[in-house]
Amino acid sequence: MTDTANLGLPCIEGSQAQKHVTHNDALRILDTLVQLAVLDRDLTAPPGSPSEGQRWIVKATATGAWAGHNNAIAAWQDGAWQFSVPSAGWVAFVVDQGSLVVWNGSAWGDFFSTVTSIQNLAMLGVGTTADSTNRLSAKLNNTLWTAKTVAEGGDGNLRYKLSKESAAKTLSLLMQDNFSGRAEIGLTGDDDLHLKVSPDGTTWYEGIKIAAATGAVTFPNTTIAGGREVLTGNRTYYVRTDGSNSNNGLANTSGGAWLTPQKAMDVIAATLDLAGFTVTVQLGDGTYTSGVSLKPWVGGGALIFQGNHTTPANVFVSCTAAHCFQNVLGALPGIVTIKDMKLGTTTSGYCLNCTAPCTVIIDAVNFAAAQFHIAAYTGVTVDLSKSYTISGGGVSHWYCAGALFSNYGLAPTITLTGTPAFSSAFARATTGGFLYCGGHVFSGAATGPRYSADLNGVLHTGGGGASFLPGNAAGSTATGGQYV
């Protein structure tokens, strides 16, 4: 009697008697092997009470009725064991393991370790259900990707490659909290690398950006501590009386501008690297009742506080018992310009008070009443080469103690309105201070002593004479002071 080549099904011979026996044997084998599912593959001895049609894979070193049938399919049929010897490629589902195994010709092994290629799957879900949006879905606790070693035929490297269609598209890793976005890193809308965070999945803040063209790192959200944005060009910040210090200062609107100029200074000092560029703080029209404590910044460059060029008095920094601008915290790395605004104080306070090294340019400022208008000490340079206005008096307009005040040989005009009064002197040079105002043009008049020079302080008028400076009383020198 002959059997079929693959499943070993008995064939009915010509003129064979009892053909039904052969036919039924073939059906039993088919019933065993088609849609093959075995209960277990770890038994070396037959179970005690098998049920009709149940199947097992016989484990090696089998005993009892299974002896000599290692790795065969054992099926309980009609009260007896029927054994089928596997051929390469037979697949069985192992019920107690929930796994597929395949016979490779010498042993049963995991189906998926044997299969080397699965192509063009439409969807794949691991531990969950994939859908038309998430065609590859996985629900698990840990994932491992490891490099194929050189010994295994690999190169020992591991690169995770992702590609988008074009620069305008997005390629990113989106991290979520209960399916609501909280962080995103990737190429979002261009080819620069962006890192963003969100408190709610709707509002996003970009913390770090790396330019694809240059590799330059910037920190777009300047409220983030710990990093500095490196400027690639000049920048303007806006301050308005209807602004808010919770804004970013980058737009000249109530929803974009800051409320106080000090907020601008704080952000510049804490978050920027000027990289040699200029930052302008543009103050909108109105009165500001708090001044600015100048702070050292990073990257050199220059800082400009600017008001209304057409009508400087429209921007009024008016402080009570405080300074309008002061530098007492440390040497400034670049030039500070104060221009196009009105400065004044009540009770006490200076329009400008500098005790730490810096260079300050005064341009088109209107000095209202104050204790002192410009007071500077050792290490400070005050550039007086620009024209400006004085509309109020005080103790002194210029107070130079170990500092350098100079117009650098230019001829700026100082316009005095309303005959301001200076109780000590219009100009005082002391403690080795040097004040050069030769060529200055004074329009208008003031009351009080014209000058005072002592303790090796020098007032150099370029030969302007004793009445060169504004005032209606003679000046004086003492203890090494010089008036030239």
C-alpha positions in Angstrom: 0.0 0.0 0.0 1.4 3.5 -0.9 1.2 6.7 1.2 1.1 10.3 0.1 4.4 12.0 0.1 3.8 14.9 2.6 1.2 13.8 5.1 1.7 10.0 4.8 -2.0 9.5 4.0 -2.8 5.9 3.1 -4.0 5.5 -0.5 -6.7 3.0 -1.6 -5.2 0.4 -3.9 -6.9 -0.9 -7.0 -9.3 -3.8 -6.3 -8.7 -3.3 -2.6 -11.1 -4.9 -0.2 -12.5 -2.9 2.8 -11.6 0.4 1.1 -13.4 2.2 3.9 -10.7 1.3 6.4 -8.0 2.9 4.3 -10.2 5.9 3.7 -11.0 6.4 7.4 -7.3 6.1 8.3 -6.6 8.9 5.9 -9.4 11.0 7.4 -8.0 10.5 10.9 -4.6 11.6 9.8 -6.1 14.7 8.2 -8.1 15.4 11.3 -4.9 15.2 13.3 -2.7 17.4 11.1 -4.9 20.0 9.4 -5.3 23.1 11.6 -2.8 21.5 13.9 -3.1 22.6 17.6 -1.3 20.6 20.3 -2.1 20.9 24.0 1.6 20.7 25.1 5.1 20.0 23.8 6.8 19.4 27.1 5.6 15.8 28.0 7.8 12.8 27.7 5.1 10.4 28.7 1.5 10.0 27.6 -1.2 11.8 29.7 -3.3 9.5 31.9 -6.7 10.2 30.5 -6.5 11.7 26.9 -9.7 12.7 25.1 -10.6 11.7 21.6 -8.8 13.8 19.1 -6.4 15.5 21.5 -2.8 16.0 20.2 0.6 16.5 21.7 4.2 17.0 20.4 6.2 14.2 22.0 9.3 15.6 23.8 12.6 13.9 23.3 13.5 10.9 25.4 9.9 9.8 25.5 8.8 6.8 27.5 5.9 4.4 27.7 3.5 4.3 24.7 5.4 7.3 23.3 8.8 5.7 23.4 10.6 5.9 20.1 8.4 8.7 18.8 10.4 11.7 19.8 9.2 15.0 18.2 6.2 13.2 16.5 2.6 14.4 16.7 0.8 12.1 19.0 -3.0 12.0 18.6 -5.5 9.9 20.6 -7.8 8.4 18.0 -10.3 5.5 18.5 -8.7 4.5 21.9 -5.2 4.3 20.6 -2.2 6.5 19.9 -1.6 7.6 16.3 1.9 9.1 15.5 2.8 11.4 12.6 6.4 12.1 11.8 6.7 15.9 11.0 8.2 17.2 7.8 10.1 20.5 7.4 7.7 23.4 7.5 4.9 21.9 9.6 3.4 24.5 11.9 1.6 23.9 15.2 -0.2 26.1 17.7 0.9 25.1 21.2 -2.2 25.8 23.4 -0.6 26.0 26.9 2.1 28.4 25.6 -0.1 30.4 23.2 2.7 30.2 20.6 3.4 28.9 17.2 6.1 26.4 16.6 7.6 25.1 13.3 9.6 21.9 12.5 12.8 22.9 10.7 13.8 19.3 9.9 15.5 18.5 13.1 13.7 20.3 15.9 10.6 22.2 16.8 11.4 26.0 17.2 9.6 29.3 17.6 7.8 30.2 14.4 8.9 33.8 14.4 12.5 33.0 15.0 12.3 30.7 11.9 10.4 33.2 9.6 13.0 35.6 8.2 10.8 37.9 6.2 7.3 39.4 6.5 6.7 42.0 3.8 4.1 44.7 3.2 1.9 44.2 6.3 -1.0 46.7 6.3 -1.2 46.8 10.1 0.5 45.3 13.1 -0.6 45.5 16.7 1.5 44.3 19.6 -0.5 43.9 22.7 -3.1 46.2 21.3 -5.1 46.9 18.2 -3.6 48.9 15.3 -5.9 51.2 13.3 -5.9 53.3 10.1 -4.1 56.2 11.9 -1.7 54.1 14.0 -0.9 51.2 11.7 1.9 50.0 14.0 0.7 50.0 17.6 2.3 48.4 20.7 1.2 48.2 24.3 4.0 47.2 26.5 6.3 48.3 29.3 9.8 48.0 27.9 11.3 48.0 24.4 14.9 47.0 23.5 16.8 47.8 20.3 20.3 46.4 20.2 23.0 46.4 17.6 23.8 43.2 15.7 27.4 42.4 16.7 30.3 41.8 14.3 30.3 38.2 15.5 26.7 37.9 14.4 27.5 39.2 10.9 26.6 42.9 11.8 28.8 45.9 12.2 28.1 46.6 15.9 26.3 49.9 15.2 22.7 50.9 15.6 21.0 53.7 13.8 17.3 54.5 14.1 16.3 56.1 10.8 13.2 58.2 10.2 12.5 60.2 7.1 9.9 62.8 6.2 8.7 63.8 2.7 10.0 67.3 2.6 11.3 70.2 4.8 7.9 71.6 5.4 6.6 68.4 6.9 7.0 67.2 10.5 9.2 64.4 11.8 9.2 64.2 15.5 9.1 62.2 18.7 5.9 63.2 20.6 5.8 62.4 24.3 2.4 62.3 25.9 0.7 62.2 29.3 -2.5 60.1 29.0 -2.5 60.8 25.2 -2.0 64.6 25.7 1.2 66.0 24.3 3.8 67.2 26.8 7.1 67.3 24.9 8.1 67.1 21.3 11.6 66.8 19.7 12.2 66.7 16.0 12.1 68.5 12.6 8.7 70.3 13.0 7.9 72.3 9.9 11.5 72.8 8.7 14.9 71.1 8.9 16.0 72.7 12.2 16.0 70.5 15.3 13.3 71.8 17.8 12.6 70.8 21.4 9.2 71.9 22.7 7.2 71.4 25.9 3.5 71.9 26.7 1.6 72.0 30.0 -1.7 70.9 28.4 -1.1 69.5 24.9 -2.4 72.8 23.3 0.0 75.6 24.2 3.6 74.8 23.3 6.9 76.5 24.3 10.0 76.0 22.3 13.0 75.7 24.6 15.9 74.8 22.3 16.5 75.2 18.5 19.5 74.0 16.6 19.8 75.5 13.1 20.4 72.9 10.4 22.4 75.4 8.3 24.9 76.5 10.9 24.5 74.3 14.0 23.9 77.4 16.1 22.0 76.7 19.3 19.3 79.2 20.3 16.8 79.4 23.2 13.6 80.9 21.7 11.7 80.9 24.9 13.7 83.4 26.9 11.8 82.7 30.1 13.6 79.3 30.4 16.4 79.4 32.9 19.8 77.7 32.4 20.4 78.6 28.8 21.2 81.7 26.8 19.9 82.6 23.4 22.8 83.7 21.1 21.7 86.6 19.0 22.4 86.5 15.3 21.3 90.1 14.7 20.2 93.2 16.5 17.0 92.9 18.6 14.4 95.3 19.9 12.3 94.8 23.0 9.2 96.9 23.7 8.0 98.4 27.0 4.6 100.1 27.3 2.5 101.4 30.1 -0.3 99.0 29.1 2.0 96.0 28.7 2.6 93.1 31.0 5.7 91.6 32.4 4.3 88.2 31.6 4.6 89.0 27.9 7.8 88.2 25.8 8.5 91.9 25.0 8.9 91.2 21.3 5.8 93.0 19.9 4.8 96.7 20.2 1.4 95.8 21.5 -0.3 95.6 24.9 -0.2 91.8 24.5 3.4 91.7 23.5 5.2 94.5 25.3 6.5 94.5 28.9 5.2 96.8 31.6 8.5 98.0 33.1 12.0 98.7 31.6 13.5 96.7 34.5 11.9 93.5 33.1 13.7 94.1 29.8 17.0 94.6 31.7 16.5 91.4 33.7 15.7 89.3 30.6 18.7 90.6 28.7 21.1 90.0 31.6 19.7 86.5 32.4 18.9 84.9 29.1 20.8 86.5 26.2 24.3 86.3 24.7 24.4 89.5 22.6 27.3 88.1 20.5 28.4 91.7 19.7 25.0 92.8 18.5 22.8 95.7 19.8 19.7 95.3 21.9 17.3 98.3 22.0 14.7 98.7 24.7 12.0 100.9 23.1 9.8 102.6 25.7 6.4 103.7 24.6 4.9 107.1 25.5 3.8 107.5 29.1 5.1 107.8 32.7 7.2 105.0 34.3 7.4 105.2 38.0 10.2 102.6 38.5 13.7 103.0 37.2 16.3 100.6 35.8 19.1 98.9 37.7 21.6 98.1 35.0 23.1 94.6 35.1 26.1 93.0 33.4 25.1 91.0 30.3 26.9 88.4 28.2 28.5 88.8 24.7 29.6 92.4 24.6 27.6 94.5 22.1 25.6 97.5 23.1 22.4 98.3 25.0 20.1 101.2 24.1 17.2 102.5 26.2 15.2 104.7 23.8 12.0 106.8 24.1 10.3 109.2 21.7 12.8 110.8 19.4 10.4 113.4 18.1 9.1 114.4 21.6 11.4 113.0 24.3 9.3 114.4 27.1 6.5 112.0 26.1 8.4 109.2 27.7 9.0 110.1 31.4 10.9 108.0 33.9 9.7 109.6 37.1 10.9 108.0 40.3 10.3 108.8 44.0 13.3 108.3 46.4 15.0 106.1 43.7 17.3 106.4 40.7 16.0 106.5 37.2 19.1 104.6 35.9 21.8 103.1 38.0 24.8 100.8 37.7 26.0 99.5 41.0 26.1 95.7 40.4 29.2 95.2 38.2 31.1 96.2 35.1 29.1 96.4 32.0 30.6 94.7 28.9 29.4 97.2 26.4 28.1 100.8 25.9 24.7 101.8 27.4 22.9 104.6 25.6 20.0 106.5 27.2 18.2 108.6 24.7 15.0 110.4 23.7 13.3 110.5 27.1 12.7 112.6 30.2 14.2 111.7 33.5 13.4 113.0 37.0 13.0 112.2 40.7 11.2 113.5 43.7 12.2 113.4 47.4 15.7 112.0 46.5 17.4 110.0 43.8 19.5 110.6 40.7 18.6 110.5 37.0 21.8 108.5 36.4 24.0 107.0 39.1 26.9 104.8 38.2 29.3 103.4 40.8 30.5 100.4 38.8 32.7 100.5 35.6 30.7 101.3 32.5 30.4 103.6 29.5 27.1 105.6 29.2 26.1 107.9 26.3 23.5 110.6 27.0 21.5 111.6 23.9 18.5 113.9 23.6 17.5 113.4 27.3 15.4 115.9 29.1 16.6 116.2 32.7 13.8 117.2 35.1 14.3 118.0 38.7 16.3 115.5 40.7 18.9 115.3 43.5 21.6 114.8 40.9 21.3 114.5 37.2 24.4 112.6 36.3 26.6 111.1 39.0 29.5 108.8 38.2 32.4 107.4 40.1 35.8 105.7 39.5 35.9 103.5 36.4 32.9 105.1 34.7 32.9 107.0 31.4 30.1 109.4 30.5 29.9 110.4 26.9 28.6 114.0 26.7 29.0 114.4 22.9 25.3 114.5 22.2 22.9 117.4 22.7 20.2 117.3 25.4 17.9 119.4 27.6 17.7 120.5 31.2 14.3 121.5 32.5 14.7 121.0 36.3 17.4 121.6 38.9 18.9 119.8 41.9 22.2 119.6 43.9 24.3 119.3 40.7 23.9 118.5 37.1 27.3 116.9 36.7 28.9 115.1 39.6 32.2 113.5 38.5 34.1 111.6 41.3 37.0 109.7 39.8 35.1 109.2 36.6 35.7 110.6 33.0 33.1 113.0 31.5 33.9 114.1 28.0 32.4 115.5 24.8 35.5 114.3 22.8 36.1 117.7 21.3 32.6 118.0 19.8 30.2 120.9 20.3 26.9 119.6 21.6 24.2 122.0 22.8 22.7 121.8 26.3 19.4 123.7 26.3 18.2 124.9 29.7 14.6 125.8 30.1 12.9 127.5 33.1 16.1 128.6 34.7 16.8 125.5 36.8 18.6 126.0 40.1 21.6 123.9 41.4 22.4 124.3 45.1 25.9 123.0 45.1 27.2 123.6 41.6 26.2 123.0 38.1 29.3 120.9 37.6 31.5 119.3 40.3 34.8 117.3 39.7 36.2 115.6 42.8 38.5 112.7 43.9 40.5 112.7 40.7 37.6 113.0 38.4 38.1 114.6 34.9 35.3 116.5 33.2 36.0 117.9 29.7 33.3 120.1 28.3 35.3 122.4 26.0 33.2 123.4 23.0 29.9 122.8 24.7 27.2 125.2 23.8 24.8 126.3 26.6 21.4 127.8 25.7 19.4 129.3 28.5 20.3 130.1 32.1 20.6 128.5 35.5 21.0 129.7 39.1 23.6 128.6 41.7 27.4 128.2 41.6 28.8 127.4 38.2 31.4 124.8 39.3 33.2 123.2 42.2 36.6 121.3 41.9 38.4 119.7 44.7 40.5 116.6 45.7 42.4 116.6 42.4 39.3 116.9 40.4 39.7 118.7 37.0 37.0 120.7 35.2 38.4 121.4 31.7 36.4 123.9 29.7 38.9 124.3 26.9 39.7 127.8 28.1 36.0 128.9 28.3 36.6 131.1 31.2 35.1 131.5 34.7 31.6 132.1 33.4 31.6 129.4 30.8 29.2 127.0 32.7 25.6 127.9 33.5 24.9 129.6 36.9 24.7 133.0 38.5 27.3 132.5 41.2 31.1 132.1 40.9 32.6 128.6 41.0 35.3 127.5 43.4 38.4 125.2 43.7 39.9 123.6 46.7 42.5 120.9 47.8 44.0 120.2 44.4 41.0 120.9 42.4 41.5 122.6 39.0 39.3 124.6 36.7 40.8 125.1 33.3 
